[in-house]
Amino acid sequence: MRTVSAWKDTICDHFVSLHIAPHSPREFVGTVETRRLGHMTASSVVSTPQTFTRTPNLFSRDGRHLLQVGLITQGHGVLVQDGRTCVLSAGDFAVYETARPFTWAMTGDWRLLVYTWPRDAVVLSEPESQRVTATTISSQNGVGRFLSPALRELVHSSDPLSATTAVRVADQVAELTVTAALEAARPEEGIPEDDKFKRIQVFIEDNLGDPSLTPQMIAQQFYLSPRTLHRLFARRGLTAAGWVRTRRLAACRRALVGEPRVPITDIASRYGFSNPEVFSRTFAATFGTSPSQYRRSHLG
């Protein structure tokens, strides 16, 4: 590979469109070797010092929404995405997405192993993705300690796999990589449980009108497993779903009096009760009277 233009074409063919800026004017060289495993590709990229940049315009141009993992085996890399910067040495890896801007700065005579999945093939919520990108996953501890050698073997091994096995391997590698990234990020560590619970309560209060406000959505928002979220509420004699329902009913009760001209069905819908009959029964079971009777009794 002797020209930057040809190198850009090669990178685009294998991955996505990127701006490429060599760090020196010396003769430019680079190679890419790729192996497909089901819906995942495992590639080895070798070249000289340079910076790769993905911009919103480039995403608009090719529309490729991929989840990628970059593992350094030689040289050093600096990855920037979602306001974070991580530095990687040999054996370390990091997650990034091609639908959002990112930058890779590679130094030394480097080798980067790149693992690529269609974004919709990986079970990772948007809040989780925003949390884990550009976070160094060390090869020295945690899940990264055994996953890093396994990732390298995927590129270098020539053993054939059946189509079914390849798909399973692709899914399992993606799941392990997400687990390693979530472990490396750990944003909630060190926050006292009571403070965490108060933050969850505030979030629920601010989003009572969101129809997608479920325990699963709340857990994802705070980077918790559903089981951990349920434990937080259970220690206080509550359930997450029950607390959401209670706060929605309380908001409806306030609105019935505070907004007397607004139809009851509109108030119910605003706070997540799409079925008027269910709302009326739930309200009556909680407050001992129907919504319409409650409104009349408090308005005189």
Helices and strands as residue ranges (DSSP letters): H 4-14, E 19-22, E 30-37, E 40-47, E 50-54, H 56-62, E 66-81, E 84-88, E 93-97, E 102-118, G 119-121, H 126-132, H 144-156, H 163-185, H 193-206, H 215-221, H 226-234, H 240-258, H 264-270, H 276-287, H 291-299
